[in-house]
Amino acid sequence: MKKLLFLLCIGLVFASCKKRGKAIWDTDWQVPLVHDSLTLSDLVADSLLTVVAGNYELDIDASLFEFKLSDFVALPDTSVENTFHVAINIPANPGVSFVNSVEDHVINMGDVQLKKVRVKQGGVQLKVFNPIGTKTFFTIELPGVSKYGVPLSQEFIAPAGTQSNPGVAVGFVDLAGYELDLTGENGTLYNRIQSRMLVKSDPNGPSVIVTPADIIKFQFTMKDVQLDYARGYFGNELVSDTVYAQIDALNNITTGMLDVDAMTFDLKIENGLKVNGKFKINSLKNINAAGSTVSLTHPNIGTWNTISAATGSNGNITPSNTTLSFTPGNSNFEQYVENHGAKNELSFQLQMNPWGNVSGGWDEIYDAHPLRVKLKGLFPLNVGMSDLIFQDTFALSLVNDPNKTNVKSGQLWVNAMNAFPFEGSLELYLLDANFQTVGIVSGTSPIQSSVFGAAVDGIMQKKSVVYFPVSEALCDDIGRVKHCMIKLKLNTYNANGQNVQVSIPAGAFFKFKLGANLTLENHL
């Protein structure tokens, strides 16, 4: 039920309550407050509902978690230098090229051995330093860094400088879409990036002498680089983690029995990585509000499951699938659900390349094709509830104003049409600041299940009128109320009054009108 409905009506009924004074007379009023409706779509996303043989079922195809390229490899923010200095003094006449330096630079990647990557976003900052006394022209190339087959090349003009205060020029290149060949100059290594620096003196400048103390250099710094493709060997680090799924609404179930139909579902490991691996579920636990824990049992829990590499090339990837099927015969999933725990705890381990570099550095990962662990199942909504109590508490502050016309006594009423096969009994506990009970407002009868009604437009419906008397004594004490606790007790009965499992018919609804009959004290 929607607690706001009752919050609204309680506020309207009690807001004027006060102790009675002199010179008063009573009048009776009937006040409509709220009318609304509730369907299963208000409780469960439409995308999860399907209809089979006239009844609702949950059709779940959800990703529990996934591992993407960034979970396995990332280029760190890296600064490297290409430096050059002469062995002896040499003249640098106007327009003369006097530096042509190529270097390999190692990117520290730990156990990861990258041969090729493609950048999704990020860039490289280039900075040149000129220590000689004439303007110089730098051409900076990164031979293994290319876009559409064109290597990255930038030109800079650095002002004249000195050894202690070199002339500096700075540039930035957006690397999005660039591919980086990291095999080095001879094409057989990994985690290497090449740079080439060409320098010539100003054609219109003076002749200068370049000495061994003059260090000509450039720096490049890769910053915030993210990848959408990588090839190489990604190590075989063992990842252990625990993830939690919290369903807060289930914390409101305090007592009672929940009975569900036998359920079957699949846990699918969909591997879009062109990397072999293995996966193990250590445990899957459900913990309810009372602290009771049910651990899921299954032959594959606690054992390693091999994950085959995906197939395909050039981004046309076909994932491999490893499926763990949970049935009433091989698991206790029914008991797991019936524990109605809000907290679900999954402990797992994942290891890629458990047998080492068997591909010779030809593993591939595309950012668009992660490894996903998915839950897939079709769950009939056949549910049994025996005195199952939903409980919730919220703040409620009611003002006692003795100078206004006030409510002496009265009752709330609910006029309901119920097409759900559930019976519901409602109690409202009015609490003080210390959560001690000030008063209890209970329904005179339950809202009856649709199974006791008649078919209208092809669906069973049952009308109920329920009253919630509010005593004069409670009105007198209403100023102490600071909180309200709702207790809703649900049962599923058949036409013979037996508590059974029931199916929820397609189109089930709960329509109601909420109002109050009030006796007012009027003051002169």
N, C-alpha and C positions, 0 to 999 in steps of 0.2 A: 504494500500500500504506500501511497505517497504521504509522508509524514507532514508535508506542508499543508495538506488539506485540513488536518486536525489542528495544526498550529493556528491556522487562520480562524477556524470556528471557535476554538477555545478562547482565543484572544477576544473575539466579538462577544462571546457569552459572558466572560468574566471581567472584561475591562472596566465595567461600571459597578462591580460588586463592592459593597461596604456594609458596615454594621448599621442597623436601622436607627433613625432618630425619631423626633416627635413630629406630629402633624403630617402623617403620610397616608396614602391610599394606594391600593394595588390595581394594576391593569394587566390583562393578558395579551400577549403578542405571539404571532407565528412569523418567523423570519427565515426566508430562504437564504442560504449562504453561498453554496458552491454547487455546480454540476459539472461533471467531467466524465471521461471514459479512459479505460486502460486496455491495451491489447498486448499481445506477446512482443510485438515490435517495439514497445516502449521499454522492454526489459532485455531483449536480445536483438543484436543488429540484424536488419533484414537480410543482409548478405549471408548470414549463417542459417537462415530458415529455409527449409524445403518441405514440400507436402508429399507424403507417400500414403496411398490408400486412405486419403481424407484426413490424415493426422499430421501434425508437425513433427519434423525431425531436424536435428542439428547436423548440418553438412559443413564440417570443419576441414579446412585446408590452410593451415597457418604455419608460418615460419617461426620457430622457437628462438633460434639465434643463427648467426652466420659468421663466417670468417672470410674476409676480403683480402685483396692484395696488400693493403696497408697493415693488416694484422701479421703479415709474414715478413715484409720488407719495406723499408723506407730509406730514401737517400738522406743522410744527415746533412744539416747545414755545414758546408765544407768550404774552407778557404785554403787555396794553394797558391804558390808563387812560381813563376818562371823567371829566373835571374840570369844575367849575363855580365861578365866582365872580361876585359882583355888581359893577356899575359904580359904585354909590354905596351909602352906608349905608342899610339897610332894616331895619324892625322885624320880628321873627319872634315873633308872639303865639302863645300856646298853641294847638296843633292846626292851625296854618296851613301849607299847602303853599307852599314857596318855591323849589323846584327842579323843573323838568321838562325834562331835557336829553337829546337824541338825537344820537348820533354814529355815523359810519362809521369802521371801523378796517381798515387794510390788512394782510393777511397776506402776508409776503414769501415768494413761491413761485418766484422766478426766472422762467423762460420758461413755466412751467405756469400756465394760466389756468382756475381752477376756478369752476364756477357752482353746483354742488350736490354734497354728499357725505353719506354716511351713516356713522355711527360704529359700529365693532365693539366697541371697548373704549377706556378712557381717561376722563378727566373734566376738569372746569373748577373751579378754585378762585376763589371770589369773596371780595373783601375791601373793606369800606367804611371811610371815614375821616371823622370828625365833629370839626371844629375849633371849634364854638360851645359856649356854656356851658349847654346844656340837652340832655337826651336827645333823639335824633332817630330817626324811623322811615324806613328806606330800603326802596323797592321797586325791585329790579333786574330788568330784562327784557332778553332777547336776542331781538328780534322774529323774526329769521330762523332761530332754533334751536327746533325743535319735535319733539314726539313724539306720534304719533297725532293730528296737527293742532293740538296744544295748545302754544303758545309757552312757552319756559322762563321762569319768573318765580320770584324768591326774595325773601323779606322778611327784613330785619335790624333789630335795635334796637341802635343804637350809643350808648354812654354819652357824657355830656358831655365836652368836651375843650377844648384850646386850640390856637392855631396851631402852637406848638412841640411839643405833646404831644396830638395828636388822639385822641378815643375811637375804638376799632377793634372791628369785628365781622367774623367770618370764617365762610364756609360752603363746602361742596364738593358738586358735583352730578356724579353718574355719568352720562356722556353715551352709554352703550351704547344703541343703538336710536334715538338722536336724528338727525334730518336737519338739515343746515345749508344754508340758502339764502345763497349768497355773492355775489349779484348787486347788493347794496347797496340803498339806499332807493328808487331809481327802477327797479330790476330790470333794468338794462342793463349793469352792470359785472361784475367778477369779482374773486375774492380779497378780498372785502369782508365784514365781519361787523358787524352793527349792535348797538348797545347803547342802552338807555334807563334813565335814573336819575330816580326821583321821590323827593323828600324832604319830610317835614313834621315840624314840631316836636312835642314831647311835649304832648298835650292837657292834661296835669295839671302841666306844668312852668311855669317863669317866662317872661316876655317877655324876649327878648334882641335885641341889635342885631347884624345880619350885616354885616360890613365887606368892602371889596374885598380885604383881605388874608386873608380866610378862604377857603381853598381846600377846597371840598367835593368829594370824589372817590370813585370806586371803581375797583378793579383786577380784571381777570379773567385768569387764567393757564390756558391749555390745557396739560395734561400727559399725556404717554404716549398720545396719541390714535392709534388705528389704525382704518383705514377698511375697510368691506366693499363700498363703492360710491362711484364718483366720476363726475361729468359735467363736460365742459369741453374744453379743448385741452391736451394733455399734452406739448407741445413736440416737437421732432424731433431730440433728442440722439442721436448715434451711439454705440452701445455696442459696444466691442471687448473680447473676453475670450478666455482660453484655459482649458479645463477638462481634467481628467485622470481617466481611469478606470484603476485599478490592479488587476490580477489577480495577486496575489502568488504563487500556486501556479506560474504559468508561469515565474517566475524560477528554478525548480528544473530546468528543461529546459536542459541544457548543450550537448549535441551530438545529431546524428542528424537524420533527415528526417521531417517530418510532411506527409502528403498528404491533402487533404480533397476531397470532391466539389464540383462546381460549385454555387455558392450564389447565391441571389437574395434580396434583402431591400429593404425600403422605408424611407426616412427621411421621416417625416411631420411637417410643421409644422402643428399643430392650433391655430388661433388663436381663442381664446374672447373676445378683446378686440374691442370695436366700434371698432377703430382700424385703418386701413391701415398697411402697413409693407413693409419689404424685408429679406431675410436672405441672408447670404453665408457659405459655408464657405470659409475661407481655406486650411485644410489639415487632414488627419486622418492622423496618423502612428502607426505601431506600432514600438516599440523593444524588442528582446529582450535577454536577459541578456548576450550577447556584444557588445552595442552596435550590432547591425545594425538599420537602419531601413528600413521600407517605407512609402511615402506612398501613400494611396489615390488612384487616378485616376478621374475621372468628368467628363463634359462640364459639369456644374453646379458643380463645385468651382472656386472662384475667380471665379464669376459671381454677380451679384445675382439673387435670386428674389423676385418680387412676392408679397406676402401680402395677401389680401383681408380686409376687416373682417368680423367675425361679424355675424349678423343676429338679430333678435328684440328683445323689450322686456320690462320688468318682471321681469327675471331669467330669463325663458324664452329662453335663448340657444342658437342653432345655430352652432357654430364653423365657420369656413372651413377647408379642408384643402388644403395644398400638398404634393404627394408627389414625392420624388426616388427613382426606381427604380434599383437597382444590380443589374446582371445580368452574366453572364460576357462578354457582347458589348460592354458599355460601361464596364466597370470591371475592376480587378485585385483584387477582394475575395478571391478564392481565394488569391492570393499573399500578401495582407495577413494572412490568418489563418494561413497556413503559416509565417509568420515567428515564430509562437508567442511574441510579445512580451508581457511583463507590463504594460508602460506604453503606454497609448493617449492620445494628445494631440490635442485638437480645438480649433482656433483658428477663431473665427467673429466676424461683425459683425452687429448688428441695429439697425435704425433704424425707429422708428415715425413716422408722418406725414412721410415724406420729401418730400412735395409741399406741406407747410405746412398751415395751418388751413383745409382745404377743406370741413370740415363746419360751419364757423361756430360752433365751440365746442360741438358736439353729439356729440363722441366720448364713449363710455361704457365703463367698466371695472368689472366685478363681481369681487370677490375670489375667488368660487367658480369663476370661469371664466378661468383663466390662458391664456397662450400656452405650449404644450408642444412640445418637439421629441422625437419618439418613434421608436424602432426597432421595426420589425415584420417578422417573417420566419419561415418554416418551413424549418428546416435539417436535412436528412437526416444522421444520424450515420454517414456512410460515411467511415471513417477508415483511412488507411494509415500505418504507422509502420515505419521502417527504422532499427534500432539507435538508437532515440530514448531518450536517457538522462535520467531524472529523478534529481536529486542533492539531498540535504539533509544538513545537519550539525546535531548537537545535543550538548549537554553530557552526559558520562557519566563519573562518578568511581567507580572500583572499589577496594575496600579490600583490602589484603594483610595478613591476620592469621595469623601463624605459629603461634599457639597453638590453632587450631581444626582440626578435620577439614576437608580441602580437596580441591578438584577437581584431579586429576592430569592428566586429558585427557578428551576426550569429543566429542560432536557434537550440534548442534541438528538437528532434523528437522521438516519440514513435510509433512503429509499433506493434499493439497488436491484439491478438486473444482471445476473451473473451467468455467463456462458462458459466459465471455467469449471472443470470437475473437481474443485477444491471447496471445502468448507472453512470459513475463517471466523474465529472469535477474537474480539478486541478488548483490551483493557488499557486505560490510561492511568499512569501513576504520576501524581503531582508531587514534586519533591521540593524540599527547602534548599538553602544554600549548602548544607552539608549532605545533600542527597538522601535525607531522611524523608519518609513518606508523610505528606500532609493529608492526602486523600486519594481515593481510588474511584475512577469512573468506569463502570463496566457496562457492556452491552447486555440488554435484557435477553437476547438470543443471538445465535450465530448468523452470519450471512451464509445461506445455504448453498450447497453444491448444485451445479446444473443438472446432475444426474437425477435429482428429485423433481425436475421441472418437466417441461413439454417441448417438443420440437417446433421451432418457428423458423421458417425459411431454411429448413434443413439442418439446424443446429439446436441442441438442447439448451434451454434457458430456464432460469428459476428466479422469481421475484422474491425479495425479502425486504421487510421493514424492521429496522433495529433501532431501539431507543437507548439513550445513555443518560440516566437521571443524574441531575446535579442537585445535591441537597442544600438546604438553607444553611446548615452548619458549615459546609464547605465554602459557600459564598462568604460567610463571615470571616473565614480564615484564609482567604485567597491571597492576601497581601504577602504571606510567607513564601509563596510559590516562586522558585527561581529556575526550576528545570521540569521537563516532562519526559517520562519514559513510556514508550509504546511497547506493548506486548501483543503480538499477533500469533495466535495458535492455529495451525493449519492441519487439516485432516483430509484424507481422500477416502470417501465412502462410496460403495456401490448402492444400487437401489434397495438392497436388503439390509443396509446399515453396516456392512462389513468393511473393515479398513483394507483396501486393496491398492494395487497399482492401477493407474488410469492413464489413458492417452489424452493428449491435448488436441482437440479437433481444430482443423484449419478454420480461421476466422473467429476463434474464441475471443470474448471481450468481457469487460466489466464496466457497466455504466451505472452512475449513481447521481443522486441529488442529496445534498447535505444541508440541513437546516436546524433551526432551534425553535422550541416553544418556550417562551419566557414569561415569568411573572415579574413585573416591574414595581418597585416602590417609587411613588411620585411625591415630591416634597413641595410644600408651600414656599 
